[in-house]
Amino acid sequence: MQKIWKSFQALGSIAFAYTYCLILIEIQDTLKSPPAEAKTTKKATLVSVAATTVFYMLCGCFGYAAFGDQSPGNLLTGFGFYNPYWLLDIANMAIVVHLVGAYQVFCQPLFAFVEKTAAECLEDDFRDHNNGISMLMPFFNDVVGIIGSFSFWPLTVYFPVEMYIVQKNIPNWSGRWICLQLLSGVCLVISIAASVGSFAGIVSDLQVYRPFKT
């Protein structure tokens, strides 16, 4: 059963990796034409999704080839092997650089909203609370799975699909309409399964959890 929950949780992590629609419009708004913003964004999306897929497939395939069903959530330190230290330190530093940049990019829309309604000090409080919560609840993979499952289907699939149907005036029950609805339905099932698996992972982790220690 644990294998099933972990598989569902992995789906949530994958969904989180592809939920970039939160910043897609913000990025497109900064582009200048010519060429048309939509054309540039389409190329950038294709390249970024392809690169993301390649890196994630490499991590997943090599991790499973090395550890099988015992693959840890953290491939750098989760298997109890810490040599060579310098290589792991470089890899962890690369992760820090990646996450700091991703945090800034993803939070900018929220920062812009806060800056319009509150003082700058609230932005600092927001960062402090995020850091405190992340240290208090170090269930990284589980939390990523939950966030991915909640945000993937409505923001990345449902709303874009519905907007495309309306924009292109696709008639109901046509072949394209049915395919789009099937895509949306499959992604909804994936999101539900991912949320269930991630919550099951948190329940399992809470049994051995110690605040600020585990």
ChimeraX attribute file (.defattr): number of C-alpha atoms within 10 A of each C-alpha:
attribute: neighborCount
match mode: 1-to-1
recipient: residues
	/A:1	6
	/A:2	11
	/A:3	11
	/A:4	11
	/A:5	19
	/A:6	21
	/A:7	16
	/A:8	26
	/A:9	30
	/A:10	23
	/A:11	24
	/A:12	32
	/A:13	23
	/A:14	19
	/A:15	26
	/A:16	20
	/A:17	17
	/A:18	16
	/A:19	19
	/A:20	17
	/A:21	15
	/A:22	15
	/A:23	15
	/A:24	13
	/A:25	11
	/A:26	14
	/A:27	13
	/A:28	14
	/A:29	10
	/A:30	8
	/A:31	14
	/A:32	10
	/A:33	9
	/A:34	8
	/A:35	9
	/A:36	10
	/A:37	15
	/A:38	12
	/A:39	12
	/A:40	15
	/A:41	16
	/A:42	12
	/A:43	10
	/A:44	12
	/A:45	14
	/A:46	11
	/A:47	12
	/A:48	13
	/A:49	13
	/A:50	11
	/A:51	12
	/A:52	14
	/A:53	15
	/A:54	12
	/A:55	11
	/A:56	13
	/A:57	12
	/A:58	12
	/A:59	13
	/A:60	15
	/A:61	12
	/A:62	14
	/A:63	18
	/A:64	14
	/A:65	11
	/A:66	11
	/A:67	12
	/A:68	11
	/A:69	11
	/A:70	12
	/A:71	16
	/A:72	15
	/A:73	16
	/A:74	11
	/A:75	15
	/A:76	15
	/A:77	13
	/A:78	12
	/A:79	13
	/A:80	9
	/A:81	11
	/A:82	13
	/A:83	10
	/A:84	8
	/A:85	10
	/A:86	10
	/A:87	12
	/A:88	15
	/A:89	14
	/A:90	11
	/A:91	12
	/A:92	14
	/A:93	12
	/A:94	11
	/A:95	12
	/A:96	12
	/A:97	11
	/A:98	11
	/A:99	12
	/A:100	10
	/A:101	11
	/A:102	11
	/A:103	11
	/A:104	11
	/A:105	15
	/A:106	15
	/A:107	13
	/A:108	13
	/A:109	14
	/A:110	11
	/A:111	15
	/A:112	11
	/A:113	10
	/A:114	15
	/A:115	14
	/A:116	9
	/A:117	9
	/A:118	10
	/A:119	10
	/A:120	12
	/A:121	9
	/A:122	14
	/A:123	16
	/A:124	11
	/A:125	11
	/A:126	13
	/A:127	12
	/A:128	12
	/A:129	12
	/A:130	12
	/A:131	11
	/A:132	12
	/A:133	11
	/A:134	14
	/A:135	15
	/A:136	15
	/A:137	17
	/A:138	17
	/A:139	19
	/A:140	15
	/A:141	18
	/A:142	26
	/A:143	21
	/A:144	20
	/A:145	30
	/A:146	27
	/A:147	19
	/A:148	26
	/A:149	32
	/A:150	18
	/A:151	21
	/A:152	25
	/A:153	23
	/A:154	16
	/A:155	15
	/A:156	19
	/A:157	20
	/A:158	19
	/A:159	13
	/A:160	15
	/A:161	18
	/A:162	15
	/A:163	11
	/A:164	13
	/A:165	17
	/A:166	11
	/A:167	9
	/A:168	8
	/A:169	10
	/A:170	14
	/A:171	12
	/A:172	10
	/A:173	10
	/A:174	10
	/A:175	10
	/A:176	13
	/A:177	17
	/A:178	13
	/A:179	12
	/A:180	18
	/A:181	17
	/A:182	12
	/A:183	14
	/A:184	21
	/A:185	15
	/A:186	12
	/A:187	20
	/A:188	19
	/A:189	13
	/A:190	19
	/A:191	27
	/A:192	18
	/A:193	20
	/A:194	30
	/A:195	26
	/A:196	19
	/A:197	27
	/A:198	31
	/A:199	18
	/A:200	17
	/A:201	21
	/A:202	18
	/A:203	13
	/A:204	12
	/A:205	15
	/A:206	13
	/A:207	8
	/A:208	8
	/A:209	16
	/A:210	12
	/A:211	10
	/A:212	11
	/A:213	9
	/A:214	13
